[in-house]
Amino acid sequence: MEKYILCIESSCDETAAALVAGGPFYAQKPFVDRLVGAAIASQIDIHRRYGGVVPEVAARAHVEALPTVLQQTLGEHGWADISAVAVTQGPGLIGPLLTGLCAAKGIAAGLGVPLIGCHHIAAHIAACWLEHAPQLPALCLVVSGGHTQLVWVEEGPPNPVGGNWHMRILGKTRDDAAGEAFDKTARLLGLPYPGGPEISKAAITGNPHALTLPRAKMPDAPYDFSFSGLKTALMQAQHRHPVPVADAAASVEYAITNALVTTTQAALQDTNAKTLLLAGGVASNQRLRRDMAQMCGKTGVELIVPTPKFCTDNAAMLAPLAWALLEAGLTLPQNADATAHWPL
């Protein structure tokens, strides 16, 4: 009888579930080919009126959406087909996390199957295994609304965060994450939430060199990022010499993606990494994907990036990590709690 794992993601404002067929972690069949059901309920329209995610509103929306999302995911499969339940345990917004965790606990207890707690950022990295078979060690750039990190990934002893991966942070943002910088600058330009897609849409017809915006450098930590000054620099530049929104958006997008590419290139050279993984919601940005591909092509580095639907928050990305944790016997007790802050 084939085994299936039910994955639940509710760390922020997407209610997502996926049903994935089992098998060894390094099996030949890609995880995306084992995906037999998936559904996502977006809360973008709910939070757009507030200009950002309201945690309590998000938690209530998860409660309302979960039953439908789970039924859509199961499809023709019954609850009896589930062999384990995986859920995002953290990091994230505590209310939304608890909503997903409580649902996962109830399902696992009712079916008498193992419960697996997944690290949200590790799961984003794991998305690179959905359609590919990356060779380790590798450097990974994780870019999302709440995180911007350069992570060294290599095989190692089983651990609760990465399963059979060992993850070490080489660089991180000192302040705003890249996705947060997109949201803040979009708001300044009068563009709706979420900022990243709106900036990209506006930038299509814009001049990326219309404004000269800063790229912060930290001599004491060359792989760190800083985006907090971007909004102020944009505001001052628009005050001195206003340019059309399309040009301003293109300049912002170029400033953010250029900082990500150049810092990642330096880390690749210093670590002599032959593989670059690109993960997280901002990895769906077309300019970032294109510029990273060009940089990797020139330097002989293999670039692995999920298709955009697996870059943004989804439940399928939990599957590679969840199976690795399950195979290592790293499951959760029923009294496990969610954690808003959980370092790699």
N, C-alpha and C positions, 0 to 999 in steps of 0.2 A: 504494500500500500504506500503510495507516494506521500511524502510529508510536505506540509505547507506551513509557512510562518506568516502570521498576520502582523503587519507593521502599522503603528499609529504615530503620527507627528502632529503636535499641537503646541510648539514652543513659542509661537508668536500669533500671527493672524491668518494662518492657513490651517484648516482642518483637513487632514489628509490621512488616507489609509491605503495599504497595498497588500496583496496576497501573492506570495512568492513561493514557488516550488523549491523543495530542499535539494540537498546534495553537498558534497565536499566543497570547501571554500575555493580551492583551486581547480575545480572541475572544468572540463573543456567547454561546457555549455555556458555562454555569457549569462549573467544574471538577468539582463533585459529579456532574454528569451524564456526565462523562467517566470516572468511576471504574468500572472494569469488574471489579475484584477487590480484596479486602482481607481481612486476618486479623490477629488479635491474640492472643497468648498471655500471660495475666497471671501475675505471680508473687506476687500478694497473699497467697495461702495459704502460700507458702513463707516469706515474710518476716514474716508476722504473729507467728510464734512468737518472733521476735527483737525485736519492737516497732519495727522499722525495716528499711531496706534494707541488707543486707550485700553490699558490692561484689563480693567474690570469688564468693559464692554466686550473685549475679545474673549474673555473667559465665558461669559454668558452665551456668546455666539457659538463657541465650541460645543457647549452643552446641547444647544439646539440642533447643531449640524451633525454631530457624531452619529446618531442612529441612522440617518439617511446615507451618510458617507460609508458607513460600515456595510449596510445592505447593498449599496451599489458596488462595493468592492468585492463582496462575496459572490454576487451574481448567482450562477447555478451551483456553486459550492455551498455545502452546509457547514454549520459550526463544527460538526464532528470531524471535518477534514483538517482542522487546525491542530498542529503539533506543538506550536509555541507562539507566544505573543511578545513582540518587541515594541518598545515605546521610547520616545525621546524623554530622558530623565532630566536633562539639563545640558548646557545652560540655556536660559531664556527667561520669559516672563513667568513669574511663579504661579499666577492664577491659571493661565492657559496650560502650563506644564502639569499642574495638579489635575486639571480636567482630563487630560489624556491619560495620565498615570492611573487615576482612579478607574477609568473605563477599562484600561488594560488589566489592572489587578482583578477586577470583577470577572472579566472574560476568562483570564487564566485560571482563577480559582474555580469558576463554574465548570470549566472543561477539564480541570486537573492537569494542566500542561505548564511547562516552564515559563517564567516571566523574565524578559531580558531588558535591561536598561541601557539605552544608547546615548552616547555623548553627541550633542548636536553638531559640533564642528567636525568631530571624527566621522560622523555620518556624511557630511558634505564631502569630505575627502574620499570616503568610501564610494561616493557616486561615480568616481573615476573608474571603478571596477564594474559598473553596470554594463558598459558596452565594450570595455577594453580589458586587457590583462597587463597592467603596468609592471615594469621590472623595477625592483627595489635594489638599492636605495634610490630615492627620488626627492626632489625639492617640490614643495607644494605652496602655491600662493592661494590663500583662502581670503576671499573678498565678499563681504556681505553688508547688510545694514548695520550690524553690531560688531563685526569683527574684520580686521585686516591683519593677517599674520603670514609670515614666511615660516613654513614648518618643514623640518627634515624628517622624512619617513623612511624607516628601515625595519626589517624583520627582527623580532626579538621575542623574549619570553611572554606568554600570555598575560595581559593586564586588563583591568576593568574599563580602561578608556579606549584602547585601540585593538583589543583582541590580540592577534599575533603580530600587530605592528607596534613599533616603538616610535613615538612622536616627540620631537624636540623643537621648541620654538626658537628660531634664529632671530626673528625680528617681528615687531608688532607696532600698531599705531600708538602714539603717545597720547592721543586725544580722540578726535572723531574718527570713525571708520569711514571707508570710502563711500559706502552706501549712505551713511549719515550725511556726508558732505554733499552728495548729490541731492538729498532731500532738502537740506538747508539752502543751498544755492538756488534750487528750483523755486522754493518759496519766495526768495528774494526777487526772482525774475517774474513772479506772478503766475508760475506754472503749478498745476494741481499735483496732489499727492497720488501715487508715489513718485518721487522726484526723478529717480534714475531713468525709467522709460520715457518720461516727459522731456528730460534734458536731451536724451538721444534723438527723440522724434524732432525736437526743435532744431537740433544741431545739423540735421541732414543738409539743409541749404545754407548753413552758416560758415563763416571763415574762422577756423580754429586759431588763427594768429591775429585776430582782431584786437584781442587784449593780451597783455603780458601778465600772467598770473604766477605767483611764487610756487616753487617746489622746495619744501623744507629739507634741510640736510642736518643730520646729527653726527658730528665727527666722532663722538664717543660711542655711537651705535649705528654704524653705516647701513644696517638692514631695517632700521625703524622707519616708520612713516609718521607724518603729521599733516592733518588736513584742516585743523581748526582755524587757521588764518585765511583760508580760501574765501569764506563768506565776506569777511571784512575787506579783503583785497578787491573782491568783485564789486562790493558796494562803493568803495572809494574810486575804483576805475570808472564805474558807470556814472558817478557824480562828476568826475573831472571831464571825461570825454565819452558821453553816452553812445552806445552802439546798439543796433537792432537786437532783439531778443535772440534771434537765430545765431548771430555772431557771438553774443555773450554765452549762449548755451554751448556752442561749439568750442569756445575757448575754455570753458569750465571742464567739459568732457576731455579735451586734450590735456589740460593740466593734471587731472586726476589719473588718467590712463598712462600718461607719460611718466609720472612719478612711480606708478606701479611697475611699468616695464623696465625703466632704468635701474631701479633698486633690485628688482628680481634678476636682471642681467648680471649685476655685480655679484649677487649671491651665487648665481650659477657658476660664474668664473672662479670664485674663491673656493667653492666646494667641489668643483670639477664634476658637478652632477650632469648626467647624460639624459635624464628624464625630468620634465617639468609637468606637474599636475596643476590644473587651474580649476578652482572650485568655489562654490558660494554663489549667491544670487547675482552679484555684480559680474560674475563670469559669463552671464548671458549677454553682456554689453558687446555689441558687434565691433566697435572700434577696438576695445581691449582684446578681443579674440583675434582680430586681424593683425594688430600690432605685435601681439605676443607670438603669433605664428610667423610673422616676418622676422622677428628677432631670433626665434629658435631656428628658423631656416638658415639664417646667416651663420649661426654659431654651431650648427650640427647637433642641436638638442631635440629630442623627441618631445613634442607637446601633446598632452592628453587632456582633453576637456570634454565634459559631458555635453550632450545636446541641451539647449536652453531649458527645456522643461524639467530636466534633472538637476539644473543648477539652482533654481529657486527652491524654496522649501517644498518638499514632497516626502512621501513615505517610502517610496521604492529605495531611496538612498540608504535607508536603514538596513536593507537586506544583507549586503555583503558583510557589514560589520556585525549584524545580529547572528548570522550563521557562524562567524568566527568565534564570537563570544560563547555561543551555544556549544560548539565543538570543544571549547576549552573548559566547559563546565562553569562558566562565569554567569550565573543567573542571579535574579533578585529574590529576596524574601518578600513575603506579603506586607511586611511593615516598612519596606523601603520608602524613602521620601524623595520628592523632587528637589532639585537644587538649582537656584537661579544663577549661581556662580560656580563653575566647575572647570578649573584649568586643565589644559591638555597634559 
